């Protein structure tokens, strides 16, 4: 999973878009390819940004890459484009784009949009590095990973009990906490499930 670039653009309703801030991570390309790759990404970024309506989000696949685009709309006329490989999840990509646009809007005055060369927004490069791991961008993914790790621990705990030589069947038979009806239910369920076992 890799993010290759993120760009914030001025996209007026009429006319060409203008890149206001960009960050690239092209270390996966050879030194001699990086200039051409960056030019292609810049060209494609501007092209798709000009074709997305205000308030719209869209993901576009081109070969092994995905371009996630969000035209924020409003008086600022800002659009963000994130280019990543196809393995990078969609939700964290849009979380990152929204965060970048919100921070850009709050830190860069709209009066400076007419002079893009004077705009300094180093946060894009920071985001690009920090969010290479999608769990950093998306707290829901982080919680899901923690839940998955808990499941693994629980499975290991059950396996470790069974490895000590105790069998679940013996524990059920000897248990005083279970009624005869519950024990019978367990045995019946086990027999029904065992008919479907593939050997």
Residue pairs with C-beta under 8 A, 6 or more apart in sequence:
1 84
1 85
1 87
1 88
1 89
1 132
1 133
1 134
2 25
2 28
2 84
2 85
2 87
2 88
2 132
3 25
3 82
3 83
3 84
3 88
3 93
3 96
3 128
3 131
3 132
4 24
4 25
4 26
4 28
4 41
4 65
4 83
4 84
4 85
5 22
5 23
5 24
5 25
5 38
5 41
5 45
5 81
5 82
5 83
5 128
6 22
6 23
6 80
6 81
6 82
6 83
6 96
6 97
6 100
6 124
6 127
6 128
7 19
7 21
7 22
7 23
7 42
7 45
7 49
7 80
7 81
7 124
8 19
8 20
8 21
8 22
8 78
8 79
8 80
8 100
8 101
8 104
8 121
8 124
9 17
9 18
9 19
9 20
9 45
9 46
9 49
9 78
9 79
9 80
9 81
10 17
10 18
10 20
10 77
10 78
10 113
10 116
11 17
11 49
11 50
11 52
11 71
11 77
11 78
11 79
12 77
13 54
13 77
16 46
16 50
17 46
17 49
17 50
17 79
18 113
18 116
19 42
19 45
19 46
19 116
20 78
20 104
20 108
20 113
20 116
20 119
20 121
21 104
21 108
21 116
21 119
21 121
21 124
22 42
22 45
22 124
23 124
23 125
23 127
23 128
24 38
24 41
24 128
25 128
25 129
25 132
26 34
26 37
26 38
29 37
41 83
44 62
44 67
44 83
45 67
45 81
45 83
48 58
48 60
48 67
48 69
48 81
49 69
49 71
49 79
49 81
52 58
52 69
52 70
52 71
52 79
53 71
54 71
54 72
54 73
54 74
54 77
55 71
55 72
55 73
56 69
56 70
56 71
57 68
57 69
57 70
57 71
57 94
58 68
58 69
59 66
59 67
59 68
59 69
59 90
59 93
60 66
60 67
60 69
61 67
61 86
64 85
64 86
65 83
65 84
65 85
65 86
66 83
66 84
66 85
66 86
66 88
66 93
67 81
67 82
67 83
68 81
68 82
68 83
68 84
68 90
68 93
68 94
68 97
69 79
69 80
69 81
69 82
70 79
70 80
70 94
70 97
70 98
70 101
71 78
71 79
72 78
72 79
72 80
72 101
72 105
75 110
76 105
76 110
76 113
78 101
78 104
78 105
80 97
80 100
80 101
80 104
81 97
82 93
82 96
82 97
84 93
88 134
89 134
89 138
89 141
91 138
91 140
91 141
92 131
92 134
92 135
92 136
92 137
92 138
92 141
93 134
93 137
95 137
95 138
96 127
96 131
96 137
99 127
99 137
100 123
100 124
100 127
103 123
104 121
104 123
107 121
107 123
108 119
108 121
112 118
112 119
113 119
130 136
131 137
134 141
135 141
135 142
135 145
136 142
162 168
169 190
172 178
172 183
172 186
172 187
173 183
175 183
178 186
